[in-house]
Amino acid sequence: MKVKVSECAALFHHDGKLVWDDYLGHRQYAITEESERLLRWFSTWRELATAGELGERSLEVAERLLDAGVLVAAGSPEHRTEQQVLARWGTWGPAARHFHFGARALAGTRYLSLEDDAATMQERARDVPPPAIAKTHPDRPLIPLAAGMPDASAWPRAQLVDALYGRRSTRRFEPEALTLGELGAVLQVAAGILDTLPGDGTGPAVFKTSPAAGAWHPVELYVEARRIDGLSPGIYHFAPTRGGLEALDRGVLGKTAAPALGGQPWLASAPALIVYTAVIERAGWRYETSRAYRDVLIGVGHVSQTVLVTATAMGLGAVFATAVCDEDLELLIGCDPVEELVLGVAALGHPAAE
């Protein structure tokens, strides 16, 4: 029987141990020095019996590795599954399939009841206080924005279905500036706080127009203002708990706009660029499994759609993009990529006439 090392797994060090992570089967094993030698031996197809050439017990260890799925036999169901995964996911590389299948819920997964979930959070809160519901820079100047629901009576597509059907990705913008009121309305609708409810010591539940897992809303919005009447060019952070835009002491993209925005001129030419980030502490405090990262990505989709539909309702144009340089944008807005993730951008302005 020919066997080789499974390719649907990853190795990492933890507490001085080499760990085999089978992300398809959600199994992890500490790899001994003898097992590591066998992994190198079976990096290509070999007869299982050849393990005996490495030592007296090596064949016995190799058989255990085969039973554990660390090794796969040619033509076995495990081998066919591996071939299928590699064929479908190979283009995206091992990191993408590791993330997806590692966060995939398997049959038999057990979930906490509402009561047990609440008790778990309360216990966690005693050891680790819940994070702030929104990021703020209290030392930075604040530009107040109109609070509450905006007056939509003059919006050309104020009806939801009309806005949904009228939404298009805008990639040509008029040179005219946005008003601070227009920008503020988009930000307030997309990320303003509508209400909060106390959480029995686990932090308040926050309500916004877009849903978020556990009502923790990790998404933050930054603005690179270029042509906004009533707002100086610069970088701003939307702070819903302070009711406005915090002026950050940072420059604008300037000459770095093309590489930072993936060479997409429509992003660089709009009057305003909205940068979406996520503070992972909020999602991580509420949910301790890797599946929470899916919630973060889904959450930015909710918020970006709200921005796009709101802009359409107002008669503005917008487009969302993820083909951008995370590192350049991190430097632009001053966020730590370990703590706060850049997830995408949106250009906002008046659409050019066709």
C-alpha positions as CSV (number, residue, x, y, z in Angstrom):
1,M,0.0,0.0,0.0
2,K,1.4,3.4,-1.0
3,V,1.0,6.3,1.4
4,K,2.0,9.9,1.6
5,V,1.5,12.9,4.0
6,S,-1.9,14.5,3.7
7,E,-1.8,17.9,2.1
8,C,-4.9,19.1,3.8
9,A,-3.3,20.0,7.1
10,A,-0.9,22.5,8.6
11,L,2.0,22.4,11.1
12,F,2.7,24.9,13.8
13,H,4.6,25.2,17.0
14,H,2.7,25.6,20.3
15,D,4.2,25.5,23.8
16,G,7.4,23.9,22.4
17,K,5.5,21.2,20.5
18,L,5.1,20.7,16.8
19,V,1.3,20.4,16.2
20,W,-0.4,18.7,13.2
21,D,-3.6,20.5,12.4
22,D,-6.1,18.5,10.3
23,Y,-8.4,21.2,9.3
24,L,-10.8,18.9,7.4
25,G,-11.4,16.6,10.4
26,H,-10.8,19.2,13.1
27,R,-8.1,17.1,14.7
28,Q,-4.8,18.1,16.2
29,Y,-1.9,15.9,17.2
30,A,1.5,16.7,18.8
31,I,4.2,15.4,16.4
32,T,7.1,13.5,18.0
33,E,10.6,13.6,16.6
34,E,10.1,10.0,15.2
35,S,6.8,11.0,13.6
36,E,8.4,14.1,12.1
37,R,11.0,11.8,10.4
38,L,8.2,9.8,9.0
39,L,6.5,12.9,7.6
40,R,9.6,13.7,5.7
41,W,10.0,10.1,4.5
42,F,6.5,10.0,3.2
43,S,6.5,13.5,1.6
44,T,6.2,11.6,-1.7
45,W,4.4,8.3,-2.4
46,R,6.1,5.3,-0.8
47,E,5.1,1.8,0.2
48,L,4.0,1.8,3.9
49,A,6.3,-1.0,4.7
50,T,9.4,1.1,3.8
51,A,8.9,2.9,7.1
52,G,10.7,-0.1,8.7
53,E,13.9,1.2,7.1
54,L,13.9,4.1,9.5
55,G,13.9,2.1,12.7
56,E,12.5,-0.8,14.7
57,R,9.2,1.0,15.7
58,S,8.8,3.2,12.7
59,L,6.4,0.9,10.9
60,E,4.1,0.8,13.9
61,V,4.2,4.6,14.2
62,A,3.5,5.0,10.5
63,E,0.4,2.8,10.9
64,R,-0.8,5.0,13.7
65,L,-0.3,8.1,11.6
66,L,-2.3,6.4,8.8
67,D,-5.1,5.7,11.2
68,A,-5.0,9.3,12.4
69,G,-5.2,10.7,8.9
70,V,-1.8,12.2,9.0
71,L,-0.9,9.8,6.2
72,V,-3.3,9.0,3.4
73,A,-3.4,5.8,1.3
74,A,-3.5,6.0,-2.5
75,G,-7.0,5.5,-3.8
76,S,-8.6,5.7,-0.3
77,P,-11.7,7.9,0.4
78,E,-9.5,10.3,2.3
79,H,-7.2,10.5,-0.8
80,R,-10.1,11.2,-3.1
81,T,-11.5,13.9,-0.7
82,E,-8.0,15.5,-0.6
83,Q,-7.8,15.5,-4.4
84,Q,-11.1,17.2,-4.7
85,V,-10.2,19.9,-2.2
86,L,-6.9,20.6,-3.8
87,A,-8.5,20.8,-7.3
88,R,-11.2,23.2,-6.2
89,W,-9.2,25.3,-3.7
90,G,-5.7,25.1,-5.1
91,T,-5.8,28.4,-6.9
92,W,-6.4,30.2,-3.6
93,G,-3.6,28.5,-1.8
94,P,-3.5,26.6,1.5
95,A,-4.4,29.6,3.7
96,A,-7.9,30.0,2.2
97,R,-8.8,26.4,2.5
98,H,-7.3,26.2,6.0
99,F,-9.5,29.1,7.1
100,H,-12.7,27.9,5.5
101,F,-12.6,24.2,6.6
102,G,-11.1,25.0,9.9
103,A,-14.1,27.3,10.6
104,R,-16.6,24.8,9.1
105,A,-19.1,23.4,11.7
106,L,-19.1,19.6,11.6
107,A,-22.1,17.3,12.2
108,G,-22.6,16.8,15.9
109,T,-21.3,20.3,16.8
110,R,-22.9,21.3,20.2
111,Y,-24.1,24.8,20.9
112,L,-24.8,26.5,24.2
113,S,-28.3,27.3,25.2
114,L,-29.2,30.9,25.7
115,E,-28.9,30.5,29.4
116,D,-25.5,28.8,29.3
117,D,-24.3,31.3,26.8
118,A,-25.2,34.2,29.0
119,A,-23.6,32.5,32.0
120,T,-20.4,32.0,30.0
121,M,-20.2,35.6,29.1
122,Q,-20.9,36.8,32.6
123,E,-18.1,34.6,33.9
124,R,-15.8,35.8,31.2
125,A,-16.6,39.4,32.0
126,R,-15.4,38.9,35.6
127,D,-11.9,38.0,34.3
128,V,-11.8,40.1,31.1
129,P,-14.0,43.2,31.0
130,P,-15.9,43.6,27.8
131,P,-14.3,46.0,25.2
132,A,-15.6,49.4,24.3
133,I,-18.6,49.4,21.9
134,A,-16.8,51.8,19.6
135,K,-13.4,53.2,19.0
136,T,-12.7,56.9,19.9
137,H,-9.8,59.3,19.9
138,P,-11.0,61.6,22.7
139,D,-7.9,63.8,22.4
140,R,-8.7,64.7,18.8
141,P,-10.9,67.6,17.6
142,L,-14.5,66.7,16.8
143,I,-16.5,67.8,13.9
144,P,-20.2,67.3,15.0
145,L,-22.6,65.6,12.6
146,A,-26.4,65.9,12.6
147,A,-27.8,63.3,14.9
148,G,-30.8,61.1,14.5
149,M,-32.6,59.9,11.4
150,P,-31.8,62.1,8.4
151,D,-34.6,63.9,6.6
152,A,-35.1,61.8,3.4
153,S,-38.0,63.8,2.0
154,A,-35.9,65.2,-0.8
155,W,-34.0,62.1,-1.6
156,P,-34.7,60.9,-5.2
157,R,-34.8,57.2,-4.3
158,A,-36.0,57.3,-0.7
159,Q,-38.1,54.1,-1.0
160,L,-36.0,51.1,-0.1
161,V,-37.0,48.9,-3.1
162,D,-36.4,51.8,-5.5
163,A,-32.9,52.3,-4.0
164,L,-32.1,48.6,-4.2
165,Y,-33.1,48.4,-7.9
166,G,-31.4,51.7,-8.7
167,R,-28.0,50.8,-7.1
168,R,-25.1,50.7,-9.5
169,S,-21.4,50.7,-8.9
170,T,-20.3,54.2,-9.7
171,R,-16.8,54.6,-11.2
172,R,-17.0,58.1,-12.6
173,F,-17.6,61.1,-10.4
174,E,-18.4,64.7,-11.0
175,P,-15.7,67.1,-9.7
176,E,-18.2,68.9,-7.4
177,A,-17.7,68.5,-3.7
178,L,-20.0,66.6,-1.3
179,T,-21.5,68.6,1.5
180,L,-20.7,67.7,5.1
181,G,-24.4,67.0,5.5
182,E,-24.4,64.4,2.7
183,L,-21.3,62.6,4.1
184,G,-22.7,62.7,7.6
185,A,-26.0,61.2,6.5
186,V,-24.3,58.3,4.9
187,L,-22.1,57.7,7.9
188,Q,-25.0,58.0,10.4
189,V,-27.3,55.7,8.5
190,A,-24.5,53.1,8.0
191,A,-22.8,53.1,11.4
192,G,-24.6,55.4,13.8
193,I,-25.9,53.9,17.0
194,L,-29.7,53.6,17.1
195,D,-30.1,52.2,20.6
196,T,-28.3,50.3,23.3
197,L,-29.5,47.8,25.9
198,P,-27.7,46.9,29.1
199,G,-26.0,43.5,29.1
200,D,-26.0,42.4,32.8
201,G,-22.3,43.1,33.2
202,T,-21.3,41.8,29.8
203,G,-21.4,45.2,28.0
204,P,-24.4,46.8,26.2
205,A,-26.1,45.3,23.2
206,V,-25.8,47.9,20.4
207,F,-28.3,48.4,17.6
208,K,-27.5,49.7,14.2
209,T,-29.1,49.6,10.8
210,S,-26.9,46.7,9.8
211,P,-26.7,43.4,11.8
212,A,-23.6,42.2,13.6
213,A,-23.0,38.9,15.3
214,G,-23.7,39.2,19.0
215,A,-24.6,42.9,18.5
216,W,-20.9,43.7,19.0
217,H,-20.4,45.6,15.7
218,P,-16.6,45.4,15.1
219,V,-16.7,47.5,11.9
220,E,-15.2,51.1,12.1
221,L,-15.4,53.7,9.4
222,Y,-12.6,56.2,8.5
223,V,-12.9,58.9,5.8
224,E,-10.2,60.4,3.6
225,A,-11.9,63.7,2.8
226,R,-10.8,65.3,-0.4
227,R,-13.6,67.6,-1.6
228,I,-16.1,68.1,1.2
229,D,-17.7,71.5,1.7
230,G,-17.3,72.4,5.4
231,L,-14.5,69.9,6.0
232,S,-10.8,70.4,5.5
233,P,-9.0,67.7,3.5
234,G,-7.6,65.0,5.7
235,I,-8.2,61.7,7.5
236,Y,-11.1,61.4,9.9
237,H,-12.6,58.7,12.1
238,F,-16.4,58.4,12.5
239,A,-17.1,58.2,16.2
240,P,-20.7,57.4,16.8
241,T,-20.4,57.6,20.6
242,R,-19.0,61.2,20.2
243,G,-21.5,62.1,17.5
244,G,-19.2,63.2,14.8
245,L,-15.9,62.9,12.9
246,E,-12.6,62.9,14.8
247,A,-9.9,64.8,12.9
248,L,-6.8,62.6,12.9
249,D,-3.4,64.2,12.6
250,R,-2.5,62.3,9.4
251,G,-1.8,63.2,5.8
252,V,-3.7,62.1,2.8
253,L,-2.8,59.4,0.2
254,G,-1.4,61.9,-2.4
255,K,1.2,60.2,-4.6
256,T,0.6,56.8,-2.9
257,A,-3.0,56.7,-4.0
258,A,-2.5,54.5,-7.1
259,P,-0.7,51.6,-5.3
260,A,-2.7,51.9,-2.2
261,L,-6.0,51.7,-4.1
262,G,-4.9,48.9,-6.5
263,G,-4.5,51.2,-9.4
264,Q,-8.3,51.9,-9.5
265,P,-8.6,55.6,-10.6
266,W,-12.3,55.8,-9.6
267,L,-11.3,55.3,-6.0
268,A,-8.6,58.0,-6.2
269,S,-10.9,60.5,-7.9
270,A,-13.9,60.5,-5.6
271,P,-14.6,63.4,-3.2
272,A,-14.5,61.0,-0.3
273,L,-13.0,57.6,0.4
274,I,-14.5,55.5,3.2
275,V,-12.1,52.9,4.7
276,Y,-13.7,50.0,6.5
277,T,-11.8,48.3,9.4
278,A,-12.8,45.8,12.1
279,V,-11.6,45.8,15.7
280,I,-11.2,42.1,16.4
281,E,-11.3,42.5,20.2
282,R,-15.1,42.9,20.0
283,A,-15.8,39.8,18.0
284,G,-13.1,37.9,19.8
285,W,-14.4,38.7,23.3
286,R,-17.9,37.6,22.3
287,Y,-16.9,34.5,20.4
288,E,-13.8,32.4,21.1
289,T,-13.9,30.2,18.0
290,S,-12.3,30.9,14.6
291,R,-15.7,30.9,13.0
292,A,-16.1,34.4,14.4
293,Y,-13.8,35.7,11.7
294,R,-16.5,34.7,9.2
295,D,-18.9,37.0,11.1
296,V,-16.4,39.9,10.8
297,L,-16.2,39.5,7.0
298,I,-20.0,39.1,6.7
299,G,-20.4,42.2,8.9
300,V,-18.4,44.5,6.7
301,G,-20.6,43.2,3.8
302,H,-23.7,44.3,5.7
303,V,-22.3,47.8,6.4
304,S,-20.9,48.3,2.9
305,Q,-24.3,47.4,1.4
306,T,-26.0,49.9,3.7
307,V,-23.5,52.6,2.5
308,L,-24.2,51.8,-1.2
309,V,-28.0,51.7,-0.8
310,T,-28.0,54.9,1.3
311,A,-25.9,56.7,-1.3
312,T,-28.2,55.6,-4.1
313,A,-31.3,56.7,-2.1
314,M,-29.7,60.2,-1.8
315,G,-28.8,60.4,-5.5
316,L,-25.1,59.9,-4.8
317,G,-22.8,57.3,-6.3
318,A,-20.6,54.8,-4.6
319,V,-18.5,51.7,-5.2
320,F,-17.0,49.2,-2.8
321,A,-13.6,47.5,-3.4
322,T,-11.3,45.1,-1.6
323,A,-8.5,45.0,-4.2
324,V,-6.5,47.5,-2.2
325,C,-3.2,47.6,-0.3
326,D,-3.9,46.9,3.3
327,E,-0.6,48.0,4.6
328,D,-0.7,51.4,2.8
329,L,-4.2,52.0,4.2
330,E,-3.1,51.0,7.7
331,L,-0.4,53.6,7.6
332,L,-2.9,56.1,6.2
333,I,-5.4,55.8,9.1
334,G,-2.9,54.7,11.7
335,C,-4.3,51.4,12.7
336,D,-2.4,48.3,14.1
337,P,-3.1,45.4,11.7
338,V,-2.9,42.9,14.6
339,E,-5.7,44.7,16.5
340,E,-7.7,46.4,13.7
341,L,-8.1,44.9,10.2
342,V,-8.5,46.9,7.0
343,L,-11.3,45.1,5.1
344,G,-12.1,47.4,2.1
345,V,-12.9,50.9,0.9
346,A,-15.8,52.7,-0.7
347,A,-15.6,55.8,-3.0
348,L,-18.4,58.3,-2.5
349,G,-19.5,61.3,-4.6
350,H,-21.8,62.7,-7.2
351,P,-22.1,60.3,-10.2
352,A,-21.0,61.7,-13.5
353,A,-23.6,61.9,-16.2
354,E,-23.5,59.0,-18.6
